[in-house]
Amino acid sequence: MSAEAQKRAAAEAAVATIQSGSIIGVGSGSTVNHFIDALAASDTQIEAAVAASEASAERLRGHGIEVRDANQVTELAVMIDGADEINRHLQMIKGGGGALTREKIIAALSHQFICIADASKQVTALGDFPLPVEVIPMARSYVGRQMLKLGGHPELREGFTTDNGNVILDVRRLDLSEPLHREQQLNNIAGIVTNGLFALRPADELLVGTDDGVERVT
Ligand code: 5RP
């Protein structure tokens, strides 16, 4: 089964977990696009969605699904989102698509986080995928130097601005063997808006597409 087919299968399995009438959080990326399309094609009628990117919001609206601002909701039953890497503790690296800040906000608002992914995203140790770090533009050089001091190799994502008007540094070779500590440490660096480690708030459940079908990991 191709990675694309695995993503679609995981996305369809996630639709089966959604309750009609609920307000849900929707992440960003190609796997989430499959989820949005599968949700729209299903019998499940949600009340509305809060979207992690303009692209997801546009796709939801294109299917006639109402999109609400995060400030209009106090909590969300569930968030459905992809990941760039996910380990057995369901800690993730996210932000390959640059939507990490809004994804983290929606994850914080959500009672349950269901990650949907193809099998290539499952890793034994986080860190092969460069860690995306969203940075206020004036702090780009300062944060880059801090990443070097921590042993990372930052690279500016050229020609990319986040939905929040910031830049992304993709940081390679940072030791992520203690994801909780690293996420907290990066949260304390001035100028960093969000880092792509989702360890403090990991997923609650992973639906992963494999050649043998969709596996559910909790
Ligand atoms: C976007 C993300 C995505 O969830 C992540 O990049 C996975 O993307 P895809 O589903 O296209 O493989 O974190 O910021």
Residues whose N, C-alpha, C, O or C-beta is under 5 A from the ligand:
A	BS01	5RP	S28 G29 S30 T31 V32 D81 G82 A83 D84 K94 G95 G96 G97 G98 A99 L100
